[in-house]
């Protein structure tokens, strides 16, 4: 950042259904430009009243991270050590796997 200059980045607002967090996030983020993705994130969950003072966004990142490793998406598989994950060699069973990666 240039000294003395304030860069204004527009807020990136997501409206997410908690039951469909991965697909909702993908649908809303996949068409954004790099510069749009740099803005501060604001998350609202449908059907939930709350003010995003950081807690909802933090919750969004946690829940989205969990869904990335959801076996139903076939994106990642547990490693033999049972602690880490690697890309699933069978990810092609999900027709959107390359877009999701």
C-alpha positions, -999 to +999 in steps of 0.1 A: +000+000+000+013+034-009+020+056+021-007+082+027-030+067+001-062+050+012-073+022-011-110+016-011-120-019-018-157-026-022-172-050+002-178-085-012-213-095+001-224-131+001-258-144+010-254-180+019-278-208+027-261-227+056-274-260+043-258-254+009-227-234+018-203-249-006-225-246-037-238-211-027-202-199-021-190-213-054-220-198-074-214-164-059-176-163-060-167-182-092-176-152-115-158-126-094-127-109-107-094-110-088-099-073-077-134-080-065-121-109-044-097-086-026-124-066-009-135-073+027-160-101+030-194-097+045-216-128+050-253-131+056-270-165+062-305-168+047-331-171+074-308-160+102-307-127+118-272-115+127-247-087+123-215-097+106-189-080+129-165-108+120-182-137+136-204-147+107-175-144+083-153-165+105-180-191+108-184-190+070-147-198+065-148-227+091-179-243+076-167-238+040-134-255+049-153-284+063-173-287+032-143-287+009-134-320+025-169-334+024-166-369+007-198-362-013-179-337-035-150-363-041-124-335-042-101-347-014-094-381+001-078-388+035-042-398+034-030-430+049-019-412+081-055-403+088-046-367+095-041-350+062-058-351+028-047-352-008-066-346-041-090-375-047-080-396-078-117-403-083-127-367-083-139-371-119-171-387-106-181-352-097-188-335-131-179-301-117-146-312-100-123-291-121-143-260-116-145-266-079-107-271-077 
